[in-house]
């Protein structure tokens, strides 16, 4: 089965470290930037109406993987919260019971606004000085844990709220009519557009971290909306003469016009092999560096695996309302050289498919640390009656050939490799730290490496080089500890399994 791109409806694998949904956190010292959302502000030239908001909801319910399980009351409350909070005027939405329970502690005291005296929800306006300093947690994992706990408490309060579509529209109308009174600022021309646009994203983010609606440039093809494209031309490769290895760094799986990542990878490999032939040299193997690779387009992911896998299943997708679909290798390999893949906690989504599929098909050995753990697939679709925006909805899960899902669990490398100087494995932010992530799926197929890991590790300890200071491999001026250790590990693997 080959995934086709028809009528500008594309299936993609979203960036796993895409920004998290709005965090109602009042600490100025919060520095968990990788999980915060960048607020998009529409101009007066943009149009996003109540009808667009309703169309977004309809499409989400129709196509989202869990569309039939949406708690509409909570999702509409999240929509109202996002609408007012993203105005960036220190305006917040809460259930009144939650606010009364936390006012003066985790929530600063401010001016309360209600659309009706009988409302069980409030709008809270803070002044710029109404900030409570949270104690500095020792690491970002603790901050993420604290944010998740706070979100769960807010969610529980919203469940009890029984918020309706009528309540939502009253909130929007109240803010529109009283904006200047609430904020002491002139009402922006694009206020209503921004309220409904932010509300649409609030509704989507109540479903999962990756469903979102974005503005597109009508002069561009819809595929250019994927921020992976900023890393498109950063794919690079070189021959490591001392190690006799071909090294290829792949930051994402992208495409732009007729160019794409697969073609770049193929060109880099072929050019390096041609140079080796001229010098009458030969490589012992290939290192694919997928560290910090957040994923990309599904067709690029499948075709990348196809470059290295001669035969076998690549992945399985399970789409709502459809039978399972599988993608298979098509005998279009460019090399049969042994492969080592370097991964880390930011190796996500499509990159996890490439690494996991080659690992399960016994085509590659994995080095590094547990990967991010995003096992979902998103679909891009145009918004009805408004082609200035594109909707991205989580439509399915993917599974590796064994039936294992990487969702939350991630991939376990065959050989654990630290990126730290002291060889430690600090806690990292991963999918499990994101609010509303899809749950992990239990499987009977527990990971067991097919390689002689004990023998490889023993050889590494006996003959490993790892001379960090003298190594040519650097990151930000410091030794690339993970890569240097992986070269030793790959050498040991080759001696054990390819001697």
N, C-alpha and C positions, 0 to 999 in steps of 0.2 A: 504494500500500500504506500502511495506517495501523496503527501499532503499538497494540495494545489491552492494557489492564491487566486480567488475568483471574485470579480466585482468589488475589489478593494475591501473584502472581508478577510482579514488575516488572522491566523492563529499564531500567537507569540508566546514566548516565555518571558515573563516580566522580570525586571531587575529585582532581585530578592531583597536588596538593601534599599529598596524604594522607601521614601520617608513614611513614617508612621502617622496615623491619624492624630488629630488635635489632642494635645496633652494639657489638661487644665491644671497647670502647675505654676505657682506664683514665685518660685525661687529664681532670683537673678543669677544664681550660681549654677543653675542646671546647664550642663554642657553635653548632653547626649544628642548632639547634632545629627548623627547618622540616622536617628529614628524620629526626627521631627519633620513636619510637613512644611514645604515652602508654599506660602499662600500666593495664589495667582489672583491678580486684580484685573478686572475687565475695565476697558475704557468706554466712553460714551458711544464709540463707534460699534461696540459689540452689543449683540442682542441675545439675551437669555431670559425667557419668560416663564411664567407659571406653567404654561403648556409644555415647554421644554422640560421643566422639572417633572411633570407628570409622565411625559414620554420616557424619561430616564427610569422612573420607577417601573413602568410597564415592561421595558426591555430587561431590566434587572430581574424582575419576577419571572419572565419568560425564559431567559437564557442562563441565569446564574445557576451554578452547580447545586446550590441549596435554595433555589428560588421559591420552592413550595414550603420552606420552613421559616421564611422571613417573619419576624415579629414586627408587624407594621407599626405598631404603637411606639416601640423603642426606636425603630429606624426613623420615624417622623420626628421624634424628639431629638435624635442625633442630628437630623437635618436642621431643625430650628437652632440647636446649639452651634453648629458649624456656621450657619448663616450669620448670626450676630457676632460670634467670636472672631471670625475671619475679617470683620470690618476693621480690626486693629485699633479699636477705640476703648479698650478695657471694659467691654460689655460681655456679660456671661449669662448663660441660661442654666437654671437648676430647677429640680423639683424643690418646692418650698420646704418640705420635711428634711431633705438632705442639707439644704443651706442652714436651717435652724440648728441642726445637729452639729455642724462644723464651723459656724460663723465665729470669727475671732481666733480660730486655731488654724486649721489647714486652709480655710477660706477667709480672706480679709473682710472686715465690715465695710459695707458700701451703701450706696443709694439703691433702694429696691423699687422696681417698676412692675406693675401688673396690668394686664389688658382688662381685667375685671376683678373686683374684690373677691369673687368666689373661686378664682383660679388657684389650682394647687401647684402652680409653677410660677417662677419669677424671672425677671431680668435683673441682673446685678451690675450696677455701674460703679467701677472703682476709679479713684483718682490715681494719678501717676505715683503717688507716694504710698498708696495702700498695698504694700508688698510685705509679705512675711518671709523672712529668711529661713529656708530649710537647713537643717544640719547637713554638712557635706558628707555624703556617703563615700565609702572608701574606693568604690570603683563603679564603672558604668553598669555592670550587671546588677548591683544593688539599686541603682537609680531606676533601671528598667523594671526590676521587681516591685519597687515602690509605686511606679506609675501604673503597672498592671493591677496592683491591689486597689489603687484609687479608682481606676477605670471600672473595676468590678463592682465597687461600692456604688459608683454613679449609675452603672447599668442596673443594679438591683433597685435603685430608687426610681429609675425610669420605667421599669417593669410595672411597678405599683401605680405609676402616674396615669395610665390609661389615656395617653395622649392621642388626639384625633387629628384628622386632616383639617377639620375646622379650627382646632386649636393652633395648628401650624400656620394657617392663613391669617389668623388673628395676630399672631406674633409678627409676621412679616408686615402686615398693614400697620400695626402699632409702631414699629421701628421706622417705617417709611414716613408716617405722619408726625412722629415726635422726635425725629433724629436730632434736629438742632437743639431742642429742649433737653434731650438726654445728654448730648455730647458737648454742647456749647460750640458747635462747629457748623459751618455751612453745609447743607445737604449736597452730596456729590450728585452729578448728573446721572451717573451710572449706578446709583444706589440699588435700585430694584434688580437690575441685571446681576449685580454682585451678590445680592441676597439669595436669589434663586440658584445661581451657579454654585455658590458655596453650599447651599442646602442640598443640592444634587450630590455633591461630593460627600457631604456628611451622611446622607442616606446610604451611599455606596460603601463608605468606609465602615458603616455599621455591619456590613456583610463580611468583609475580609480586608486585609491590608492593601490589596492590589487592584481592586475594582475602583475605577476612577473615570471622570470625564474631563477632557482637556480641550483647550482651544488649539485649532490647527491653522496653519497658513495655507490659504486656498491656492497659492501659487506652487505649493509643494505637493508631491505625492504623499499620500497618507502614511506611508511607511517611514517617512523621515521624522515622525513624531516620537519615535523611540529614542530616548537619550543615549542608548548604546552607541548611536552613530558618532558621538563625539570621540569614541575610542576606536573608530573603524580603521583609521590609518596607522594605529599604534601596533598592529601585529608585526612582529619582527622575528628574525631568526639569524643564527650564526653557527659556525662549526667550532666546537671546542676541540682544538687539535690535540691537546695533552690527553684528554679523556676519550678522544675519538668518538664524540657524540654530536649529533645534530640537536640543537636547542631551538625551540620555537615558543615564543611568548604570545598567548592569545588573550587579550583583555576582554573581548566580547564576541558574540556571533551576530554580525550585523550585515547590512547591505545598503547600498546607495546607488540608485539607478541600475546600471548593468553590472556594477562591481559588487563583490560580496566577499565575506570572510573566507569562504571555502576556496574561492579562486586565489585569494592572496596566500592562503596556507599552501595550496598546491604549487603556486609559483615560487614561493620561498624554498620549499623542499626541493623542487626540480632544479632551481638555480644553484643551490648548495651542492646537490649531487653532481651537476655538470662541472662545477669547480673542482670537486674531489676527483672526478674522472680525469680532468686535465692534469692534475697533480699526481695521478696514479695513487690516490689515497682512498680509503674506504671507512665508513662509519660503522661502529659496533651497534648503535641503537639510537633512539630518538627520545628526547625529553620534551614533553608538552607541559608548559607551565600555565596552569589554569587558576593560579592564585588571584584572588580579587576579581574573578570573572563572574559577573552577575547574571549571565544568560544571554538571551537574545531571541532571534527568530527561529521558530521550530524547524523550518525547512533547512536553515543553515546548520542547526544542531545535528539533524539527521544526516545531512550530506557530509558533515565533518566526520562523523563516526564512519560513514561509508568510505571515506578515504583510507581508513586503516583496518576495516573489518571486511574480510573476504566473504564470509558467510555467517548467517545467524540473525536472530531477532534483535532489534535495536531498542524498542520500547513498546509499551502498551498504553493506550489512552482509554479512559472510561469517561464518556460524555453523557450528560443527562439525557435520558430518553432514547439513547442509541446503544447498539451493541458495541462491545469492545472492538477497538481497532489496533492493529499492530503495524509497525514499520520494520522492514527487513533490509539487510544489506543486499546490494545489487551487483556485487563482484566488480567494483570500480576502484579497487585499492591502488594506491600509488607506491606502497612499500610493504614489505613483509618483515622489516627490521623490528627487533624487540622495542617495546615502548614503555617508558616510565612516565607517570603523570603526577605532577606536583600540585597539591590542593591545600586550601586553608579554610578558615571559618567564613570567608567571604566568597568561596567558590559556591555558586548557587544556581538553582533552576536548570537552565539549559546546559550549563557547564557540568552540573551534577549528572545529567543524562549522558554526556560524552564520557565522563570519567567512569560512571557506574556501568554503562553498557560495555565499554571496552574491558573493564575489570571483570564483569560477570562472564563475558565471552572468552575469558582467559587470553585476551589480546594485549593487556597492559597490567602493570603493577602500579599501585597507588602509594605515594609517599605524602606525608604531611600530617594534618590534624583533621578532626571531624569537620565535615562541610556544613554549610549553612542550614539546609533542610527545607527547601521550598519545592514541594512536589505538585504544584498546580500549573494550569495552563490558562492563559487569558485570550480572549477574542476581541478584536477591534471591529467596531461597527459604526456606521454613520448614524447620527441622531436624526430621526424623522423631522422633516420640515426645517431643519437648521444644519446645513452642511459646514458651518463654521466650527463645529465641535465634533469630537469623536469619543465614543464611549468604549471603555475597556472593561470587560466583565470576565470574572473567573468562571470558566465553563466546564472544566474537567480536571481530573487528576491524571498524572502519568505514573506508570509503574515500570520498573526494570524487568528484563526478561524473566527473572526468577519469581516475579510477582511482588517483590519488595517495593514499598513506597519510601521515597526519601523524605516525605513530608514530616517535618520536625526532627526525625531521626538523623537525616543526613547520611553521608557515606562514611564508612570507617576505612581508613587507609590500611593497606597490608602492612606497611612499615610506618610506625608513628615517628614523625620528624618534627622537632621543635624549631620555631623561628626565633627563639630567645637565646641569648648568649649562654645562659646557665642551663639550657636544655629543659626548662620548665614549660608547662602548658597553662598559662593564665586563663581565667574564664573570659569567654568572648560572647558578644551579642550574637544571637542566632534567631531563627524563626520562632522558637518557643518564647522569645521575649517580646514578640509583637502581639498587640491586642487584636483579637478576633481572627487569629490565624486558624486555618483549617486544622482539625485534630489529626494526630498521628493515627495510623491504622496498625493494629496488631497483626503480626505475621508469624507463622510457624517457621519461616525460613530465616533463621538467625545467621548473621554473617560469619563465615569461616573462610579464611584465606586459603586459596588453592596452592599457594606457594609454601616452600619450606622456610617459614619465617624464622624459626629458631636458628637454623643453619645460616641464614642470611645475616641475622643480628650478631651471631657469634663471629662471623667473618668480618663484619663491620668493626666490632670491638677489637679484633686482633690486627686488622690491617687498615682500618680507617685512617684517612689522612687528616681531614678537617683542620687544616692550618688556616685559621680564620684571618689573621692579620696579614698574611702574605697573599691571600687570595685576591684575584682580580674581580670577583663578583661582589658588587656593592649595592646597597639600597640606602639612599640619602646619606651617602658618605660612610655608612657603617657596613661591616661584612654582612652578606646575605646568608645568614646562618642556615636557613632552611634549604636553600639551593646547594650550598656547599656540602651539607650533610647528605642531601639527596643524591649527589654525584657519587659519594662513597657507597650509599645504599644501592644505587643502580649498578655500580661496578660489582658489588657483592652478589646481587641478583643475577647478573650475566654469568658470573663464574659458577654459580650454583645451578642455574637452569639452562644456560646456553653455552656451556663450555665445550 
